[in-house]
Amino acid sequence: MRDAIFHILFVWYPYVALTAFLLGSLIRFDREQYSWRASSSQILRKRQLAWGSNLFHAGVLFLFLGHAAGLLTPKFIYTLFITVEQKQLIAVIAGGIAGLICFIGLTLLLHRRLYDPRIRVTSTYMDLAVLMILWVQLSLGLLTLPFSLAHSDGSAMLVLAHWAQGILTLQPVDAKTLQGLSFPYLAHLVLGMTIFLIFPFSRLVHVWSAPVWYLGRRGYQVVRSRRPITVKQAAE
């Protein structure tokens, strides 16, 4: 029974979540573009929003890139520069700092949405659910840090990386290899996949529309002229 549950959660479920994530995002963008927005409540409690949003987004961006690099970089590549033990220590320190920053920001955002009556009334159940799920996910991630320090040889990290790379290359590992991991790791994995599953049905889709293209675009300024224009210039 235990083997079957692990097989469902860590072999089948990742592909269900990734399929829903990619296909669901595409369908929503194609059919419901008017719902493709972050639904900002910026005009209400701006200061708390500014602190919470900036801390959360800075932390979550670092965590996402760190998880992607840490889990998906093959061992033979990073061991050219650092050992497995050193990589584990870097992951714990950097991930702990970024996770704490992200946790503080998300707590501010969640408090703002739950305890401000004006913001609460404009929030959907999905808005609240996503924030709570992210908060629990961050808590689980921070909870894994002591377990990671206890496995300073990087053994748990290697198991997780082997599993993630197997999913990405369509060569999933035997789910039994994950049974030796502590519960916070397993819960963190399952909830992380669940976030991908619900992604297309929430305001998280605004991640796809992050305005990164503005960074390299030349700036411009609209200037009004007092000079009279001719009929020919107006027609042009």
C-alpha angles and dihedrals in degrees: 000000000000091000091051093050092050091048092052094045100042105028107030102025096058091059092046090052094045092047091051090046096053102031094039092051091050094049093047092049090049099044107023108034092147088064091051098104143099093240093223121208092193096139090065122073093346098180096055090044092051094051095041096044096046094047093044097047094044091049098043093048091054091045093050094049091043093051091047094049094040097048101034102041108099115241094237090061103050094039087067087073109020138014125251090252092053091049090051092052092047090050092051095048099040094038092047093053094045091043092053092049091048092046093053092049094047092047089055091050093047093047090049093051095044102042104035105084094206093052093040092057092053093048122097124220088252091054091055094041093053093050092048093047091050090048092052090045091054091047090053090048091053089045090059092061096083089047090051091051088051088055095050090155088071095240094136091046091053092052092050093046091049090052094047094047090048091054092048094049092045090246102110116195124234105281089223088077089070095053092087093060121103119257096254090060093050094045090047091054095048094046091046090055089047090057089057088049096055094036097099092049096054141056088268087093088083085080088076089057098050104148096235091139089072090069095074099032120110114248123239138189128212109229123191117214126211092204114112115246128217126240089252093054091048091052091052 
